[in-house]
């Protein structure tokens, strides 16, 4: 099927579900655009690249579609001394190249198969996250797939990251980069004992540490965190339904009888050094940041709020359904783990806002951050309706903006420090915004100090940026590093 000839709002028709139509519909042109129309002015001290990853299938999928199935596409806005250039390009994964040669897809998605099946092969799409490391960008997939190294300016796929050749299944979606040391910390996971592995890659791209992490059983973790000296791994009560797994299908279960556990391990520690801390049962999609305060490790995250029965008990079935269909109901949450006494404490920082897809000043990854930037989440569908700034000390929302909660789709906003910043929040927040009512695509730039005043600049794009997943900000020094 030649999707280019069909309805751009539903290029594959509507038989694969709503997540291939409207704001989710893929685009098929790879563009390089400059001299774009701008309302307002792009700040001259905003320099670097905003990268956003997400699903963008080239070919009609087999069976029911889930966003994790779509080919990864990077959308980029390169800011340079008051100018901006937009680019978009598919991540040239092995699977995408095989499909291109075949002219059709031999792969199936997560709703129709399992990782490891040979009769219905699951497609590794590198469509979930993108981070900056070692002077390049790295695209990754949520189900511990193969990471791909991307040029952050041209968006060309450079190579597969060769540091995953150690034993294990791959590389999960949310590694963390310590910009002070250049180290990248990651985990992968699978259905076989010991169920998790943890690794450290140095600034040159060399795997310098890799250890097994034994869990009580197979789990489906999504994120992790780091501090200056430790990494924090997640053992959460979400896992594959064993009956469905034996039948070759992907179905998840949530079990509120089990606690949420966080394992604190020294940056290059052995498995015997892991300290496990128990908290109330929940799932976490995304961490904001973590740091050390004396004997305590502090982690701020978006806690997925379990669904409840009418009498207040956790409804495990409905919770699993919501997680599987990305129907997020999350609150900003703080966890404390005392490495000396073993004491724990957790608290909701803001009960009033369902927020997700957090960002912050990534120069401070693993160090204390006060300010975080998140999106309002539509609880009924995969849609982010506005941008908010939070004080993670108090939990207060100190600024918010939306062009229309009923019809706008914001991408994950990232903080971009101003040149020579005077404070942690002296800089800008950048996001792609699709306005479904007006049918307009913008790239919006906010003053991070005054988000509620609205965009400083609205860059108009002639092509929609489909709703997607995660983003990052690549600073000028990180870009130069790859050329030195």
VENCOR-V187637 format. One record per run of one state. SS is the DSSP state (@ for helix, = for strand, . for the rest). FROM is the first residue (numbers start at 1). LEN is the number of residues. If there is no record, write none. Layout:
# VENCOR-V187637
ss=<SS | SS>
from=<FROM | FROM>
len=<LEN | LEN>
This chain:
# VENCOR-V187637
ss=<. | @ | . | @ | . | @ | . | = | . | = | . | = | . | @ | . | = | . | = | . | @ | . | = | . | = | . | = | . | = | . | = | . | = | . | = | . | @ | . | = | . | = | . | = | . | = | . | = | . | = | . | = | . | = | . | @ | . | = | . | = | . | @ | . | = | . | = | . | = | . | = | . | = | . | @ | . | = | . | = | . | = | . | @ | . | = | . | = | . | = | . | = | . | = | . | = | . | = | . | @ | . | = | . | = | @ | .>
from=<1 | 3 | 6 | 18 | 21 | 22 | 25 | 32 | 34 | 38 | 41 | 48 | 56 | 67 | 70 | 72 | 81 | 83 | 91 | 94 | 103 | 107 | 109 | 121 | 123 | 129 | 134 | 136 | 141 | 145 | 146 | 148 | 151 | 157 | 161 | 162 | 165 | 171 | 172 | 176 | 179 | 183 | 190 | 195 | 202 | 207 | 215 | 225 | 227 | 230 | 236 | 238 | 241 | 242 | 247 | 252 | 255 | 260 | 267 | 271 | 274 | 275 | 280 | 283 | 294 | 296 | 305 | 308 | 309 | 314 | 315 | 316 | 325 | 330 | 339 | 344 | 351 | 355 | 360 | 362 | 365 | 371 | 378 | 384 | 392 | 397 | 402 | 408 | 411 | 414 | 418 | 427 | 436 | 440 | 448 | 451 | 454 | 457 | 462 | 471 | 476 | 482>
len=<2 | 3 | 12 | 3 | 1 | 3 | 7 | 2 | 4 | 3 | 7 | 8 | 11 | 3 | 2 | 9 | 2 | 8 | 3 | 9 | 4 | 2 | 12 | 2 | 6 | 5 | 2 | 5 | 4 | 1 | 2 | 3 | 6 | 4 | 1 | 3 | 6 | 1 | 4 | 3 | 4 | 7 | 5 | 7 | 5 | 8 | 10 | 2 | 3 | 6 | 2 | 3 | 1 | 5 | 5 | 3 | 5 | 7 | 4 | 3 | 1 | 5 | 3 | 11 | 2 | 9 | 3 | 1 | 5 | 1 | 1 | 9 | 5 | 9 | 5 | 7 | 4 | 5 | 2 | 3 | 6 | 7 | 6 | 8 | 5 | 5 | 6 | 3 | 3 | 4 | 9 | 9 | 4 | 8 | 3 | 3 | 3 | 5 | 9 | 5 | 6 | 3>
